[in-house]
Amino acid sequence: MDLATIYNQAHADSLFLKDYKAWIGLHRKTPNKWEWIDGGDYTFQWPSNEGNNNNENCAVIGYNYYNDKRIYSRECDTKSFSACRIINSSSVTIVQEMMTWSEAKDHCMKINQELATFTKEEMTFFSEQNFPIWIGLHRNDSSWKWSSGLQEDKYWKLELSDNKDCVTITSKTKTLAAENCQTLRPFLCMKENVILVKENKSWEEAFEHCRGLGSNSNLRFNLLSVKPGDEHKYVVNRIKEADTNEVWTGLRFLGDEWLWINGKDVLYSDLLKCPPQGRRCGAISKSNSSTVAARDCQERKNFLCYSY
C-alpha cells in the first residue's frame, strides 16, 4: 500500500473520489444523550452500529458517490472536513481542511457561522464538493517523483514552486496541483497488483516465477495481460524502472494464434500473423507506448506479474 500513483488523465478520470465526511453540530453530552450544538434533540435514525461507541462523542455527515448522506459517530480528536452554516440560512459551507471537532467549532465561529444543525429535509443542503486529495507525487530536488519510486515523465507538466513540494488531485475535476506539504488534506492510497520483477529470465522461467508467487497466500499470480491504449501506457510507465529495455508479458503464440495465457482477448492488430519459430513470446518496450513486440522466448528479460 502506498500513496497513489496517477499515470495519465484517463487513469485519473476513472477514480471515484467524491466521498467525504464533515463535522456537524452534533455531539454526545451524556452517555445516553446526543444533542445538537444549539441544544435541540437528535431524532435521526443512526446507521447500524453507529452512535453506540463510548469513545465516539462527535458526529460527521458523510456524502458518497451515489449522493447518499448519512450521519456517523466519530472520536472528537480525529480530523475531518467541517460543515459550517449561517443560522437560519439554507447555505452550508464545507471547509476543506482536516481538523478536530473542537477546531471545526472554533473555525465556524471565526467566520460568523456555527457547526451545521439541520432537519432530515435539510440534508439536501449537502452536495458534491471539488476538494484536493494528497497523492504520491512530490518534489525530488529539481524534478518530480512518485512515492512508489517512479520518476514523473512530465505528463502532468507541473512547475516547481517555492514551498509547494507535494501534489494533490481534485475529487471532481481530477486536476493536479502542487501544494505545501504541511497542509492537512485527505489522502489517496492504492494497492498495486502489478509487480515488476527485476530479474532476467526466459519467458518460460518468468511464467513459472509468477505462478509460484502465490504459494504462501490466498492470492494467485500470472504474467500480465495488456490492452492497447491507456492500459498499455500505464504498463510502459510501470516498467520505467526495469533493468531491461523490454519486459515479458503473458502473450504467447500457440498453435496458430496469439493468446494471453489468462484467456483474455488479444486486441493488438499489428502482431505478426505467423511469427517465425524464434519470435513467439510477447514483450513490451519502455520506448513503445502502443504495441507488443514478438521476441525469442529464450531471451532473458525482466517481467511483469499481477495478482488476482
Buried (B, 14 or more C-beta within 10 A) or exposed (E): EEBBBBBBBEBBEEBEBBEBBBBBBBBBEEEEEBBBBEEEEBEBEBEEEBBEEEEBBBBBBBBBEEEEBBBBBBEBEBBBBBBBBBEEEEEBBBBBBBBBBEBBBEBBEEEEBBBBBBEEEEBEBBEBBEBBBBBBBBBEEEEBBBBBEBEBEEEBEBEEEEEBBBBBBBBEEBEBEBBEBEEEBBEBEBEBEEBBBEEBBBBEBBBEBBBEBBEEEEEEBBBBBBBBEBBBBBBBBBBEBBEBEBBBBBBBBEEEEBBBBEEEEBEBEEBEEEBEEEBBBBBBBBEBBEBBBBBBBEBBBBBBBBBE
